[in-house]
Amino acid sequence: MITKIKDVFPERVHPVMDSIFPGGVEWHWKVKNVKKFGCLKSCPTYEKCRGCGPSGKLCSVEWTETPAKTAAFMVLKHIFDNFHYYNCDDLADEFALPLASEISEVLDFPFESNLSPAEALAIVKVRLKQAEFKANLFLLWEGCSIDGIEIAANYLIASHIKPWAQASDSQKVSRYNGLLLPTNYDYLFDRHLISFNQHGMIMLHSLAELENLYGILGIDPEAKLSFLPEETMQFLSGHNEQFHQVHAKMTN
């Protein structure tokens, strides 16, 4: 059975796609004096396209029937990279922008023609799971997990506590198996060079070379989580163990 685009992306983003695809529900065919169907020439299939995308359906009201192939993902990336152009103000920003941003993040990968359809689909499915995970973390934390740090959502990293490769399907997207961290904290947390204890306080290694690194990266030695659900602590206990194992290896 051929996987179709409509089956890859969740239904909640379908209205955005309905509107912004050239030929979609509210598409304005004559846009900014662009010759061909109102599409931008930077589209990867522009020269050979007849106005409906690589499958003959993608950039039309029949986009739902498009097979999930590499070329389709290439065009999707182009469309969402140029969301403000293709949207043509059909959808209100407060509704469309968060969803479009989510899809853009999923498609933020250098899809190339030599990538097989199976490989492209696998990449998108993983990225959709990661987007779901980050959305679940925001439902719990609302912002940065570290108390007192206020930073825009797009600068926060959804950090798994139990690594993706070791987590079950449910744990991969669980709001309790992660923290929303700035890049500097995420870098160290992912490598078990910091952790957080049962009180939510940051744990640092007492090694001169790492103390210097903490200073360079601007790590607050008094940092603490804004709160700590019991379910999150269950995941953190394993991270704490890894933290101590790293310390033991570095001191031997």
C-alpha positions, 0 to 999 in steps of 0.5 A: 500500500502506497503511503500518501501525504495525508497519512503522514501529516496529522489532520490538525495541519491539513487546513494549513495545507488546504490553503497554502498549496497553489491551487488550494482552497483559497489560492490566488492564482495571479500573485506578484506578477509571477508567470507560472501559476503564482509559484516561485521559480525557486521551487525544485520542480518549477521548470517541469511542473504543470502547476500541480507539483511533482505527482500531478496532485501535490500542489492542488486541491487533491494534495491528499492523494499525493504519494509520500515520495522524495520529490513531494517532500522537496516541494513541501519544504520549499512551500513551507520555507516560503509560507508567507508567500504561498499563504497569501493571508488566507489563514490568520497568523494566530492560527496558521503560524504555529502549525506552519512553523511546526511543519517547517521544523519537521521538513528542515532537512536537505531532501535530495533527489538521490534520497530514496522514498523510504528514506525520506519518509522515515526521516519525516516520521522521526521528525514528526515524533520529535515535534510531537514530543516538543509539543507535549513538553510545552504542555507541561512546562510552558517554557524553559524548564529551568527557573528564571530563564525566559527565552523564545520557544524556537530557541529551546531544545526538547531534550530527552532524558532517556535517550531516543534510541533507548526509549519505548514508543510511548517514552519517545513522546512522553512529556515526562521524559524530557526538559525544555533547555537552552542550547548550552544546557542541552549540549551538556545534559545530552552528554551527562555533563550536567544533570538535575537531582531529586530537588530539581537542583543542577548537578555539576562535575567537580573537575577543573576542566569542566568547571572552566567549560561551565563558565565559558558556556554560562552555566549557572551553578545555582540553576534549578528546575521550575518544578519537578513532577514525580514522573519526570524524576523517575526518568531523571534517576537514570540520567543521574546514574549516567552522570555519576558514571561519566564522573567516575570515568573522567576521574580514573 
